Structures are given as structure tokens and as C-alpha cells.
Amino acid sequence: MKFALATSDALWLGKVRQARTMSEEERVLAGPRLFAGVCERMKEGIRDERPDAGELEVHELLLKRFETLGKLEGSRPSIP
């Protein structure tokens, strides 16, 4: 009996397959590219929440969100 993969599982599997075909250099460069993409999506969310905010304010709010995320990460118990 075959099971259909959930959409999120299929996307994850596709990304794993893609990563396996990448060279070491491509994998090293992928991290900063992914981070930049996440930053842009977060800025889009901030702009949706604060449509009157200028670029400087959006950037400052992004930094505050990263600071908050860092505090949340630091407050979690570590898993050995």
C-alpha cells in the first residue's frame, strides 16, 4: 500500500534531494542566502503590520525581533 506524502513532507524531501546534489561551495553559500531570504520575508511582515514605517524603522524592528528571538533561544533548556 502506497502512502501519499504530505505537502510539507514532499517539500522537505525535495530540499534534501537538492542539497545532496549541491557542491560543498554551494552548500556553504546557501546559508547566507537563506538568511537573507528570511530577513526579507520578516521585513515584508513588518511592513504589513506597519505600512507607514520607513526603511530605517523596518530595519530597527527587524533587529528587535532578532533580539527577542535570541532571548527566547537563551531561555530554553538545552537538550544534551
mmCIF file of the N, C-alpha and C atoms, coordinates in Angstrom:
data_MODEL
# 
_entry.id   MODEL 
# 
loop_
_atom_site.group_PDB 
_atom_site.id 
_atom_site.type_symbol 
_atom_site.label_atom_id 
_atom_site.label_alt_id 
_atom_site.label_comp_id 
_atom_site.label_asym_id 
_atom_site.label_entity_id 
_atom_site.label_seq_id 
_atom_site.pdbx_PDB_ins_code 
_atom_site.Cartn_x 
_atom_site.Cartn_y 
_atom_site.Cartn_z 
_atom_site.occupancy 
_atom_site.B_iso_or_equiv 
_atom_site.pdbx_formal_charge 
_atom_site.auth_seq_id 
_atom_site.auth_comp_id 
_atom_site.auth_asym_id 
_atom_site.auth_atom_id 
_atom_site.pdbx_PDB_model_num 
ATOM 1   N N  . MET A 1 1  ? 0.842  -1.181 0.000  1.00 0.00 ? 1  MET A N  1 
ATOM 2   C CA . MET A 1 1  ? 0.000  0.000  0.000  1.00 0.00 ? 1  MET A CA 1 
ATOM 3   C C  . MET A 1 1  ? 0.886  1.243  0.000  1.00 0.00 ? 1  MET A C  1 
ATOM 4   N N  . LYS A 1 2  ? 0.651  2.166  -0.909 1.00 0.00 ? 2  LYS A N  1 
ATOM 5   C CA . LYS A 1 2  ? 1.426  3.399  -1.008 1.00 0.00 ? 2  LYS A CA 1 
ATOM 6   C C  . LYS A 1 2  ? 0.736  4.512  -0.248 1.00 0.00 ? 2  LYS A C  1 
ATOM 7   N N  . PHE A 1 3  ? 1.545  5.349  0.404  1.00 0.00 ? 3  PHE A N  1 
ATOM 8   C CA . PHE A 1 3  ? 1.018  6.498  1.112  1.00 0.00 ? 3  PHE A CA 1 
ATOM 9   C C  . PHE A 1 3  ? 1.488  7.757  0.404  1.00 0.00 ? 3  PHE A C  1 
ATOM 10  N N  . ALA A 1 4  ? 0.603  8.695  0.260  1.00 0.00 ? 4  ALA A N  1 
ATOM 11  C CA . ALA A 1 4  ? 0.972  9.980  -0.338 1.00 0.00 ? 4  ALA A CA 1 
ATOM 12  C C  . ALA A 1 4  ? 1.668  10.822 0.732  1.00 0.00 ? 4  ALA A C  1 
ATOM 13  N N  . LEU A 1 5  ? 2.730  11.480 0.338  1.00 0.00 ? 5  LEU A N  1 
ATOM 14  C CA . LEU A 1 5  ? 3.427  12.376 1.266  1.00 0.00 ? 5  LEU A CA 1 
ATOM 15  C C  . LEU A 1 5  ? 2.623  13.645 1.454  1.00 0.00 ? 5  LEU A C  1 
ATOM 16  N N  . ALA A 1 6  ? 2.609  14.138 2.672  1.00 0.00 ? 6  ALA A N  1 
ATOM 17  C CA . ALA A 1 6  ? 2.002  15.438 2.925  1.00 0.00 ? 6  ALA A CA 1 
ATOM 18  C C  . ALA A 1 6  ? 2.798  16.483 2.167  1.00 0.00 ? 6  ALA A C  1 
ATOM 19  N N  . THR A 1 7  ? 2.161  17.577 1.837  1.00 0.00 ? 7  THR A N  1 
ATOM 20  C CA . THR A 1 7  ? 2.826  18.630 1.066  1.00 0.00 ? 7  THR A CA 1 
ATOM 21  C C  . THR A 1 7  ? 4.116  19.085 1.736  1.00 0.00 ? 7  THR A C  1 
ATOM 22  N N  . SER A 1 8  ? 4.085  19.300 3.050  1.00 0.00 ? 8  SER A N  1 
ATOM 23  C CA . SER A 1 8  ? 5.295  19.757 3.746  1.00 0.00 ? 8  SER A CA 1 
ATOM 24  C C  . SER A 1 8  ? 6.383  18.699 3.693  1.00 0.00 ? 8  SER A C  1 
ATOM 25  N N  . ASP A 1 9  ? 6.003  17.422 3.793  1.00 0.00 ? 9  ASP A N  1 
ATOM 26  C CA . ASP A 1 9  ? 6.981  16.341 3.705  1.00 0.00 ? 9  ASP A CA 1 
ATOM 27  C C  . ASP A 1 9  ? 7.587  16.271 2.308  1.00 0.00 ? 9  ASP A C  1 
ATOM 28  N N  . ALA A 1 10 ? 6.757  16.445 1.303  1.00 0.00 ? 10 ALA A N  1 
ATOM 29  C CA . ALA A 1 10 ? 7.242  16.411 -0.076 1.00 0.00 ? 10 ALA A CA 1 
ATOM 30  C C  . ALA A 1 10 ? 8.197  17.567 -0.345 1.00 0.00 ? 10 ALA A C  1 
ATOM 31  N N  . LEU A 1 11 ? 7.869  18.751 0.177  1.00 0.00 ? 11 LEU A N  1 
ATOM 32  C CA . LEU A 1 11 ? 8.767  19.905 0.009  1.00 0.00 ? 11 LEU A CA 1 
ATOM 33  C C  . LEU A 1 11 ? 10.094 19.663 0.701  1.00 0.00 ? 11 LEU A C  1 
ATOM 34  N N  . TRP A 1 12 ? 10.034 19.135 1.925  1.00 0.00 ? 12 TRP A N  1 
ATOM 35  C CA . TRP A 1 12 ? 11.258 18.848 2.671  1.00 0.00 ? 12 TRP A CA 1 
ATOM 36  C C  . TRP A 1 12 ? 12.109 17.825 1.935  1.00 0.00 ? 12 TRP A C  1 
ATOM 37  N N  . LEU A 1 13 ? 11.485 16.771 1.432  1.00 0.00 ? 13 LEU A N  1 
ATOM 38  C CA . LEU A 1 13 ? 12.223 15.746 0.705  1.00 0.00 ? 13 LEU A CA 1 
ATOM 39  C C  . LEU A 1 13 ? 12.870 16.327 -0.549 1.00 0.00 ? 13 LEU A C  1 
ATOM 40  N N  . GLY A 1 14 ? 12.154 17.217 -1.227 1.00 0.00 ? 14 GLY A N  1 
ATOM 41  C CA . GLY A 1 14 ? 12.721 17.869 -2.407 1.00 0.00 ? 14 GLY A CA 1 
ATOM 42  C C  . GLY A 1 14 ? 13.939 18.706 -2.058 1.00 0.00 ? 14 GLY A C  1 
ATOM 43  N N  . LYS A 1 15 ? 13.871 19.393 -0.921 1.00 0.00 ? 15 LYS A N  1 
ATOM 44  C CA . LYS A 1 15 ? 15.015 20.211 -0.494 1.00 0.00 ? 15 LYS A CA 1 
ATOM 45  C C  . LYS A 1 15 ? 16.199 19.335 -0.105 1.00 0.00 ? 15 LYS A C  1 
ATOM 46  N N  . VAL A 1 16 ? 15.934 18.205 0.512  1.00 0.00 ? 16 VAL A N  1 
ATOM 47  C CA . VAL A 1 16 ? 17.010 17.280 0.876  1.00 0.00 ? 16 VAL A CA 1 
ATOM 48  C C  . VAL A 1 16 ? 17.683 16.758 -0.386 1.00 0.00 ? 16 VAL A C  1 
ATOM 49  N N  . ARG A 1 17 ? 16.888 16.370 -1.356 1.00 0.00 ? 17 ARG A N  1 
ATOM 50  C CA . ARG A 1 17 ? 17.455 15.871 -2.629 1.00 0.00 ? 17 ARG A CA 1 
ATOM 51  C C  . ARG A 1 17 ? 18.289 16.959 -3.305 1.00 0.00 ? 17 ARG A C  1 
ATOM 52  N N  . GLN A 1 18 ? 17.786 18.186 -3.291 1.00 0.00 ? 18 GLN A N  1 
ATOM 53  C CA . GLN A 1 18 ? 18.516 19.296 -3.906 1.00 0.00 ? 18 GLN A CA 1 
ATOM 54  C C  . GLN A 1 18 ? 19.840 19.521 -3.180 1.00 0.00 ? 18 GLN A C  1 
ATOM 55  N N  . ALA A 1 19 ? 19.818 19.494 -1.858 1.00 0.00 ? 19 ALA A N  1 
ATOM 56  C CA . ALA A 1 19 ? 21.036 19.715 -1.078 1.00 0.00 ? 19 ALA A CA 1 
ATOM 57  C C  . ALA A 1 19 ? 22.075 18.643 -1.364 1.00 0.00 ? 19 ALA A C  1 
ATOM 58  N N  . ARG A 1 20 ? 21.625 17.425 -1.579 1.00 0.00 ? 20 ARG A N  1 
ATOM 59  C CA . ARG A 1 20 ? 22.565 16.330 -1.850 1.00 0.00 ? 20 ARG A CA 1 
ATOM 60  C C  . ARG A 1 20 ? 23.270 16.492 -3.178 1.00 0.00 ? 20 ARG A C  1 
ATOM 61  N N  . THR A 1 21 ? 22.677 17.235 -4.106 1.00 0.00 ? 21 THR A N  1 
ATOM 62  C CA . THR A 1 21 ? 23.317 17.432 -5.407 1.00 0.00 ? 21 THR A CA 1 
ATOM 63  C C  . THR A 1 21 ? 24.220 18.659 -5.434 1.00 0.00 ? 21 THR A C  1 
ATOM 64  N N  . MET A 1 22 ? 24.200 19.446 -4.355 1.00 0.00 ? 22 MET A N  1 
ATOM 65  C CA . MET A 1 22 ? 24.999 20.672 -4.306 1.00 0.00 ? 22 MET A CA 1 
ATOM 66  C C  . MET A 1 22 ? 26.460 20.370 -3.991 1.00 0.00 ? 22 MET A C  1 
ATOM 67  N N  . SER A 1 23 ? 27.321 21.201 -4.535 1.00 0.00 ? 23 SER A N  1 
ATOM 68  C CA . SER A 1 23 ? 28.733 21.100 -4.198 1.00 0.00 ? 23 SER A CA 1 
ATOM 69  C C  . SER A 1 23 ? 28.939 21.670 -2.790 1.00 0.00 ? 23 SER A C  1 
ATOM 70  N N  . GLU A 1 24 ? 30.122 21.422 -2.231 1.00 0.00 ? 24 GLU A N  1 
ATOM 71  C CA . GLU A 1 24 ? 30.426 21.953 -0.900 1.00 0.00 ? 24 GLU A CA 1 
ATOM 72  C C  . GLU A 1 24 ? 30.352 23.483 -0.899 1.00 0.00 ? 24 GLU A C  1 
ATOM 73  N N  . GLU A 1 25 ? 30.868 24.094 -1.941 1.00 0.00 ? 25 GLU A N  1 
ATOM 74  C CA . GLU A 1 25 ? 30.836 25.558 -2.042 1.00 0.00 ? 25 GLU A CA 1 
ATOM 75  C C  . GLU A 1 25 ? 29.401 26.070 -2.086 1.00 0.00 ? 25 GLU A C  1 
ATOM 76  N N  . GLU A 1 26 ? 28.550 25.406 -2.855 1.00 0.00 ? 26 GLU A N  1 
ATOM 77  C CA . GLU A 1 26 ? 27.148 25.824 -2.940 1.00 0.00 ? 26 GLU A CA 1 
ATOM 78  C C  . GLU A 1 26 ? 26.461 25.707 -1.584 1.00 0.00 ? 26 GLU A C  1 
ATOM 79  N N  . ARG A 1 27 ? 26.779 24.652 -0.843 1.00 0.00 ? 27 ARG A N  1 
ATOM 80  C CA . ARG A 1 27 ? 26.174 24.482 0.479  1.00 0.00 ? 27 ARG A CA 1 
ATOM 81  C C  . ARG A 1 27 ? 26.630 25.570 1.444  1.00 0.00 ? 27 ARG A C  1 
ATOM 82  N N  . VAL A 1 28 ? 27.904 25.941 1.370  1.00 0.00 ? 28 VAL A N  1 
ATOM 83  C CA . VAL A 1 28 ? 28.427 26.992 2.245  1.00 0.00 ? 28 VAL A CA 1 
ATOM 84  C C  . VAL A 1 28 ? 27.741 28.322 1.930  1.00 0.00 ? 28 VAL A C  1 
ATOM 85  N N  . LEU A 1 29 ? 27.522 28.610 0.663  1.00 0.00 ? 29 LEU A N  1 
ATOM 86  C CA . LEU A 1 29 ? 26.882 29.855 0.256  1.00 0.00 ? 29 LEU A CA 1 
ATOM 87  C C  . LEU A 1 29 ? 25.377 29.851 0.495  1.00 0.00 ? 29 LEU A C  1 
ATOM 88  N N  . ALA A 1 30 ? 24.779 28.683 0.620  1.00 0.00 ? 30 ALA A N  1 
ATOM 89  C CA . ALA A 1 30 ? 23.324 28.594 0.804  1.00 0.00 ? 30 ALA A CA 1 
ATOM 90  C C  . ALA A 1 30 ? 22.890 29.208 2.132  1.00 0.00 ? 30 ALA A C  1 
ATOM 91  N N  . GLY A 1 31 ? 23.675 29.069 3.179  1.00 0.00 ? 31 GLY A N  1 
ATOM 92  C CA . GLY A 1 31 ? 23.299 29.599 4.494  1.00 0.00 ? 31 GLY A CA 1 
ATOM 93  C C  . GLY A 1 31 ? 23.039 31.090 4.482  1.00 0.00 ? 31 GLY A C  1 
ATOM 94  N N  . PRO A 1 32 ? 24.000 31.893 4.034  1.00 0.00 ? 32 PRO A N  1 
ATOM 95  C CA . PRO A 1 32 ? 23.758 33.337 3.979  1.00 0.00 ? 32 PRO A CA 1 
ATOM 96  C C  . PRO A 1 32 ? 22.596 33.712 3.055  1.00 0.00 ? 32 PRO A C  1 
ATOM 97  N N  . ARG A 1 33 ? 22.435 32.972 1.963  1.00 0.00 ? 33 ARG A N  1 
ATOM 98  C CA . ARG A 1 33 ? 21.322 33.266 1.049  1.00 0.00 ? 33 ARG A CA 1 
ATOM 99  C C  . ARG A 1 33 ? 19.982 32.976 1.726  1.00 0.00 ? 33 ARG A C  1 
ATOM 100 N N  . LEU A 1 34 ? 19.907 31.867 2.441  1.00 0.00 ? 34 LEU A N  1 
ATOM 101 C CA . LEU A 1 34 ? 18.681 31.535 3.159  1.00 0.00 ? 34 LEU A CA 1 
ATOM 102 C C  . LEU A 1 34 ? 18.380 32.587 4.224  1.00 0.00 ? 34 LEU A C  1 
ATOM 103 N N  . PHE A 1 35 ? 19.418 33.006 4.952  1.00 0.00 ? 35 PHE A N  1 
ATOM 104 C CA . PHE A 1 35 ? 19.240 34.022 5.989  1.00 0.00 ? 35 PHE A CA 1 
ATOM 105 C C  . PHE A 1 35 ? 18.732 35.327 5.385  1.00 0.00 ? 35 PHE A C  1 
ATOM 106 N N  . ALA A 1 36 ? 19.315 35.739 4.265  1.00 0.00 ? 36 ALA A N  1 
ATOM 107 C CA . ALA A 1 36 ? 18.887 36.972 3.605  1.00 0.00 ? 36 ALA A CA 1 
ATOM 108 C C  . ALA A 1 36 ? 17.426 36.865 3.172  1.00 0.00 ? 36 ALA A C  1 
ATOM 109 N N  . GLY A 1 37 ? 17.039 35.699 2.671  1.00 0.00 ? 37 GLY A N  1 
ATOM 110 C CA . GLY A 1 37 ? 15.646 35.494 2.269  1.00 0.00 ? 37 GLY A CA 1 
ATOM 111 C C  . GLY A 1 37 ? 14.694 35.571 3.445  1.00 0.00 ? 37 GLY A C  1 
ATOM 112 N N  . VAL A 1 38 ? 15.097 34.991 4.566  1.00 0.00 ? 38 VAL A N  1 
ATOM 113 C CA . VAL A 1 38 ? 14.275 35.050 5.773  1.00 0.00 ? 38 VAL A CA 1 
ATOM 114 C C  . VAL A 1 38 ? 14.140 36.495 6.247  1.00 0.00 ? 38 VAL A C  1 
ATOM 115 N N  . CYS A 1 39 ? 15.228 37.232 6.216  1.00 0.00 ? 39 CYS A N  1 
ATOM 116 C CA . CYS A 1 39 ? 15.180 38.652 6.620  1.00 0.00 ? 39 CYS A CA 1 
ATOM 117 C C  . CYS A 1 39 ? 14.206 39.429 5.747  1.00 0.00 ? 39 CYS A C  1 
ATOM 118 N N  . GLU A 1 40 ? 14.236 39.184 4.456  1.00 0.00 ? 40 GLU A N  1 
ATOM 119 C CA . GLU A 1 40 ? 13.322 39.897 3.549  1.00 0.00 ? 40 GLU A CA 1 
ATOM 120 C C  . GLU A 1 40 ? 11.875 39.534 3.845  1.00 0.00 ? 40 GLU A C  1 
ATOM 121 N N  . ARG A 1 41 ? 11.593 38.263 4.110  1.00 0.00 ? 41 ARG A N  1 
ATOM 122 C CA . ARG A 1 41 ? 10.216 37.858 4.434  1.00 0.00 ? 41 ARG A CA 1 
ATOM 123 C C  . ARG A 1 41 ? 9.772  38.470 5.755  1.00 0.00 ? 41 ARG A C  1 
ATOM 124 N N  . MET A 1 42 ? 10.685 38.525 6.727  1.00 0.00 ? 42 MET A N  1 
ATOM 125 C CA . MET A 1 42 ? 10.342 39.145 8.002  1.00 0.00 ? 42 MET A CA 1 
ATOM 126 C C  . MET A 1 42 ? 10.055 40.638 7.813  1.00 0.00 ? 42 MET A C  1 
ATOM 127 N N  . LYS A 1 43 ? 10.853 41.310 6.979  1.00 0.00 ? 43 LYS A N  1 
ATOM 128 C CA . LYS A 1 43 ? 10.617 42.730 6.700  1.00 0.00 ? 43 LYS A CA 1 
ATOM 129 C C  . LYS A 1 43 ? 9.263  42.927 6.024  1.00 0.00 ? 43 LYS A C  1 
ATOM 130 N N  . GLU A 1 44 ? 8.893  42.014 5.119  1.00 0.00 ? 44 GLU A N  1 
ATOM 131 C CA . GLU A 1 44 ? 7.588  42.112 4.470  1.00 0.00 ? 44 GLU A CA 1 
ATOM 132 C C  . GLU A 1 44 ? 6.479  42.016 5.511  1.00 0.00 ? 44 GLU A C  1 
ATOM 133 N N  . GLY A 1 45 ? 6.639  41.131 6.481  1.00 0.00 ? 45 GLY A N  1 
ATOM 134 C CA . GLY A 1 45 ? 5.655  41.003 7.550  1.00 0.00 ? 45 GLY A CA 1 
ATOM 135 C C  . GLY A 1 45 ? 5.563  42.262 8.388  1.00 0.00 ? 45 GLY A C  1 
ATOM 136 N N  . ILE A 1 46 ? 6.716  42.847 8.674  1.00 0.00 ? 46 ILE A N  1 
ATOM 137 C CA . ILE A 1 46 ? 6.732  44.108 9.446  1.00 0.00 ? 46 ILE A CA 1 
ATOM 138 C C  . ILE A 1 46 ? 6.040  45.206 8.648  1.00 0.00 ? 46 ILE A C  1 
ATOM 139 N N  . ARG A 1 47 ? 6.314  45.275 7.346  1.00 0.00 ? 47 ARG A N  1 
ATOM 140 C CA . ARG A 1 47 ? 5.673  46.307 6.511  1.00 0.00 ? 47 ARG A CA 1 
ATOM 141 C C  . ARG A 1 47 ? 4.156  46.114 6.466  1.00 0.00 ? 47 ARG A C  1 
ATOM 142 N N  . ASP A 1 48 ? 3.696  44.850 6.467  1.00 0.00 ? 48 ASP A N  1 
ATOM 143 C CA . ASP A 1 48 ? 2.255  44.589 6.512  1.00 0.00 ? 48 ASP A CA 1 
ATOM 144 C C  . ASP A 1 48 ? 1.651  45.094 7.814  1.00 0.00 ? 48 ASP A C  1 
ATOM 145 N N  . GLU A 1 49 ? 2.388  44.889 8.914  1.00 0.00 ? 49 GLU A N  1 
ATOM 146 C CA . GLU A 1 49 ? 1.902  45.329 10.228 1.00 0.00 ? 49 GLU A CA 1 
ATOM 147 C C  . GLU A 1 49 ? 1.997  46.838 10.404 1.00 0.00 ? 49 GLU A C  1 
ATOM 148 N N  . ARG A 1 50 ? 3.036  47.430 9.817  1.00 0.00 ? 50 ARG A N  1 
ATOM 149 C CA . ARG A 1 50 ? 3.293  48.871 9.982  1.00 0.00 ? 50 ARG A CA 1 
ATOM 150 C C  . ARG A 1 50 ? 3.487  49.510 8.607  1.00 0.00 ? 50 ARG A C  1 
ATOM 151 N N  . PRO A 1 51 ? 2.409  49.681 7.843  1.00 0.00 ? 51 PRO A N  1 
ATOM 152 C CA . PRO A 1 51 ? 2.544  50.192 6.474  1.00 0.00 ? 51 PRO A CA 1 
ATOM 153 C C  . PRO A 1 51 ? 3.157  51.586 6.372  1.00 0.00 ? 51 PRO A C  1 
ATOM 154 N N  . ASP A 1 52 ? 3.097  52.367 7.441  1.00 0.00 ? 52 ASP A N  1 
ATOM 155 C CA . ASP A 1 52 ? 3.661  53.719 7.396  1.00 0.00 ? 52 ASP A CA 1 
ATOM 156 C C  . ASP A 1 52 ? 5.133  53.776 7.793  1.00 0.00 ? 52 ASP A C  1 
ATOM 157 N N  . ALA A 1 53 ? 5.691  52.643 8.186  1.00 0.00 ? 53 ALA A N  1 
ATOM 158 C CA . ALA A 1 53 ? 7.082  52.615 8.646  1.00 0.00 ? 53 ALA A CA 1 
ATOM 159 C C  . ALA A 1 53 ? 8.035  52.798 7.467  1.00 0.00 ? 53 ALA A C  1 
ATOM 160 N N  . GLY A 1 54 ? 9.055  53.612 7.697  1.00 0.00 ? 54 GLY A N  1 
ATOM 161 C CA . GLY A 1 54 ? 10.103 53.779 6.698  1.00 0.00 ? 54 GLY A CA 1 
ATOM 162 C C  . GLY A 1 54 ? 11.109 52.631 6.806  1.00 0.00 ? 54 GLY A C  1 
ATOM 163 N N  . GLU A 1 55 ? 12.052 52.616 5.883  1.00 0.00 ? 55 GLU A N  1 
ATOM 164 C CA . GLU A 1 55 ? 13.031 51.525 5.849  1.00 0.00 ? 55 GLU A CA 1 
ATOM 165 C C  . GLU A 1 55 ? 13.850 51.433 7.137  1.00 0.00 ? 55 GLU A C  1 
ATOM 166 N N  . LEU A 1 56 ? 14.234 52.579 7.694  1.00 0.00 ? 56 LEU A N  1 
ATOM 167 C CA . LEU A 1 56 ? 15.019 52.568 8.927  1.00 0.00 ? 56 LEU A CA 1 
ATOM 168 C C  . LEU A 1 56 ? 14.219 51.946 10.073 1.00 0.00 ? 56 LEU A C  1 
ATOM 169 N N  . GLU A 1 57 ? 12.958 52.322 10.187 1.00 0.00 ? 57 GLU A N  1 
ATOM 170 C CA . GLU A 1 57 ? 12.119 51.756 11.248 1.00 0.00 ? 57 GLU A CA 1 
ATOM 171 C C  . GLU A 1 57 ? 11.904 50.260 11.034 1.00 0.00 ? 57 GLU A C  1 
ATOM 172 N N  . VAL A 1 58 ? 11.687 49.850 9.793  1.00 0.00 ? 58 VAL A N  1 
ATOM 173 C CA . VAL A 1 58 ? 11.522 48.421 9.485  1.00 0.00 ? 58 VAL A CA 1 
ATOM 174 C C  . VAL A 1 58 ? 12.778 47.666 9.901  1.00 0.00 ? 58 VAL A C  1 
ATOM 175 N N  . HIS A 1 59 ? 13.932 48.218 9.574  1.00 0.00 ? 59 HIS A N  1 
ATOM 176 C CA . HIS A 1 59 ? 15.203 47.580 9.929  1.00 0.00 ? 59 HIS A CA 1 
ATOM 177 C C  . HIS A 1 59 ? 15.363 47.490 11.452 1.00 0.00 ? 59 HIS A C  1 
ATOM 178 N N  . GLU A 1 60 ? 15.026 48.563 12.150 1.00 0.00 ? 60 GLU A N  1 
ATOM 179 C CA . GLU A 1 60 ? 15.124 48.561 13.621 1.00 0.00 ? 60 GLU A CA 1 
ATOM 180 C C  . GLU A 1 60 ? 14.174 47.540 14.237 1.00 0.00 ? 60 GLU A C  1 
ATOM 181 N N  . LEU A 1 61 ? 12.957 47.432 13.697 1.00 0.00 ? 61 LEU A N  1 
ATOM 182 C CA . LEU A 1 61 ? 12.003 46.445 14.196 1.00 0.00 ? 61 LEU A CA 1 
ATOM 183 C C  . LEU A 1 61 ? 12.489 45.016 13.915 1.00 0.00 ? 61 LEU A C  1 
ATOM 184 N N  . LEU A 1 62 ? 13.131 44.825 12.773 1.00 0.00 ? 62 LEU A N  1 
ATOM 185 C CA . LEU A 1 62 ? 13.705 43.513 12.459 1.00 0.00 ? 62 LEU A CA 1 
ATOM 186 C C  . LEU A 1 62 ? 14.782 43.154 13.479 1.00 0.00 ? 62 LEU A C  1 
ATOM 187 N N  . LEU A 1 63 ? 15.653 44.105 13.792 1.00 0.00 ? 63 LEU A N  1 
ATOM 188 C CA . LEU A 1 63 ? 16.705 43.855 14.781 1.00 0.00 ? 63 LEU A CA 1 
ATOM 189 C C  . LEU A 1 63 ? 16.105 43.529 16.149 1.00 0.00 ? 63 LEU A C  1 
ATOM 190 N N  . LYS A 1 64 ? 15.029 44.225 16.519 1.00 0.00 ? 64 LYS A N  1 
ATOM 191 C CA . LYS A 1 64 ? 14.368 43.943 17.797 1.00 0.00 ? 64 LYS A CA 1 
ATOM 192 C C  . LYS A 1 64 ? 13.789 42.541 17.813 1.00 0.00 ? 64 LYS A C  1 
ATOM 193 N N  . ARG A 1 65 ? 13.246 42.102 16.680 1.00 0.00 ? 65 ARG A N  1 
ATOM 194 C CA . ARG A 1 65 ? 12.697 40.741 16.608 1.00 0.00 ? 65 ARG A CA 1 
ATOM 195 C C  . ARG A 1 65 ? 13.804 39.702 16.749 1.00 0.00 ? 65 ARG A C  1 
ATOM 196 N N  . PHE A 1 66 ? 14.929 39.959 16.132 1.00 0.00 ? 66 PHE A N  1 
ATOM 197 C CA . PHE A 1 66 ? 16.053 39.030 16.288 1.00 0.00 ? 66 PHE A CA 1 
ATOM 198 C C  . PHE A 1 66 ? 16.536 39.010 17.732 1.00 0.00 ? 66 PHE A C  1 
ATOM 199 N N  . GLU A 1 67 ? 16.542 40.171 18.372 1.00 0.00 ? 67 GLU A N  1 
ATOM 200 C CA . GLU A 1 67 ? 16.941 40.242 19.775 1.00 0.00 ? 67 GLU A CA 1 
ATOM 201 C C  . GLU A 1 67 ? 15.975 39.414 20.632 1.00 0.00 ? 67 GLU A C  1 
ATOM 202 N N  . THR A 1 68 ? 14.683 39.559 20.373 1.00 0.00 ? 68 THR A N  1 
ATOM 203 C CA . THR A 1 68 ? 13.676 38.791 21.108 1.00 0.00 ? 68 THR A CA 1 
ATOM 204 C C  . THR A 1 68 ? 13.855 37.296 20.862 1.00 0.00 ? 68 THR A C  1 
ATOM 205 N N  . LEU A 1 69 ? 14.084 36.921 19.615 1.00 0.00 ? 69 LEU A N  1 
ATOM 206 C CA . LEU A 1 69 ? 14.311 35.508 19.300 1.00 0.00 ? 69 LEU A CA 1 
ATOM 207 C C  . LEU A 1 69 ? 15.541 34.974 20.027 1.00 0.00 ? 69 LEU A C  1 
ATOM 208 N N  . GLY A 1 70 ? 16.584 35.794 20.091 1.00 0.00 ? 70 GLY A N  1 
ATOM 209 C CA . GLY A 1 70 ? 17.796 35.384 20.807 1.00 0.00 ? 70 GLY A CA 1 
ATOM 210 C C  . GLY A 1 70 ? 17.531 35.159 22.278 1.00 0.00 ? 70 GLY A C  1 
ATOM 211 N N  . LYS A 1 71 ? 16.719 36.028 22.875 1.00 0.00 ? 71 LYS A N  1 
ATOM 212 C CA . LYS A 1 71 ? 16.379 35.861 24.287 1.00 0.00 ? 71 LYS A CA 1 
ATOM 213 C C  . LYS A 1 71 ? 15.557 34.598 24.495 1.00 0.00 ? 71 LYS A C  1 
ATOM 214 N N  . LEU A 1 72 ? 14.630 34.336 23.583 1.00 0.00 ? 72 LEU A N  1 
ATOM 215 C CA . LEU A 1 72 ? 13.823 33.124 23.692 1.00 0.00 ? 72 LEU A CA 1 
ATOM 216 C C  . LEU A 1 72 ? 14.683 31.879 23.544 1.00 0.00 ? 72 LEU A C  1 
ATOM 217 N N  . GLU A 1 73 ? 15.616 31.914 22.625 1.00 0.00 ? 73 GLU A N  1 
ATOM 218 C CA . GLU A 1 73 ? 16.531 30.784 22.445 1.00 0.00 ? 73 GLU A CA 1 
ATOM 219 C C  . GLU A 1 73 ? 17.353 30.560 23.706 1.00 0.00 ? 73 GLU A C  1 
ATOM 220 N N  . GLY A 1 74 ? 17.810 31.654 24.329 1.00 0.00 ? 74 GLY A N  1 
ATOM 221 C CA . GLY A 1 74 ? 18.628 31.550 25.523 1.00 0.00 ? 74 GLY A CA 1 
ATOM 222 C C  . GLY A 1 74 ? 17.847 31.063 26.729 1.00 0.00 ? 74 GLY A C  1 
ATOM 223 N N  . SER A 1 75 ? 16.540 31.238 26.712 1.00 0.00 ? 75 SER A N  1 
ATOM 224 C CA . SER A 1 75 ? 15.738 30.835 27.875 1.00 0.00 ? 75 SER A CA 1 
ATOM 225 C C  . SER A 1 75 ? 15.299 29.384 27.798 1.00 0.00 ? 75 SER A C  1 
ATOM 226 N N  . ARG A 1 76 ? 15.511 28.748 26.649 1.00 0.00 ? 76 ARG A N  1 
ATOM 227 C CA . ARG A 1 76 ? 15.126 27.337 26.523 1.00 0.00 ? 76 ARG A CA 1 
ATOM 228 C C  . ARG A 1 76 ? 16.189 26.456 27.146 1.00 0.00 ? 76 ARG A C  1 
ATOM 229 N N  . PRO A 1 77 ? 15.760 25.408 27.832 1.00 0.00 ? 77 PRO A N  1 
ATOM 230 C CA . PRO A 1 77 ? 16.764 24.467 28.362 1.00 0.00 ? 77 PRO A CA 1 
ATOM 231 C C  . PRO A 1 77 ? 17.448 23.753 27.200 1.00 0.00 ? 77 PRO A C  1 
ATOM 232 N N  . SER A 1 78 ? 18.734 23.536 27.338 1.00 0.00 ? 78 SER A N  1 
ATOM 233 C CA . SER A 1 78 ? 19.461 22.844 26.267 1.00 0.00 ? 78 SER A CA 1 
ATOM 234 C C  . SER A 1 78 ? 19.178 21.358 26.330 1.00 0.00 ? 78 SER A C  1 
ATOM 235 N N  . ILE A 1 79 ? 19.158 20.752 25.175 1.00 0.00 ? 79 ILE A N  1 
ATOM 236 C CA . ILE A 1 79 ? 18.927 19.316 25.085 1.00 0.00 ? 79 ILE A CA 1 
ATOM 237 C C  . ILE A 1 79 ? 20.255 18.644 24.808 1.00 0.00 ? 79 ILE A C  1 
ATOM 238 N N  . PRO A 1 80 ? 20.698 17.774 25.704 1.00 0.00 ? 80 PRO A N  1 
ATOM 239 C CA . PRO A 1 80 ? 22.006 17.135 25.507 1.00 0.00 ? 80 PRO A CA 1 
ATOM 240 C C  . PRO A 1 80 ? 22.031 16.202 24.319 1.00 0.00 ? 80 PRO A C  1 
# 
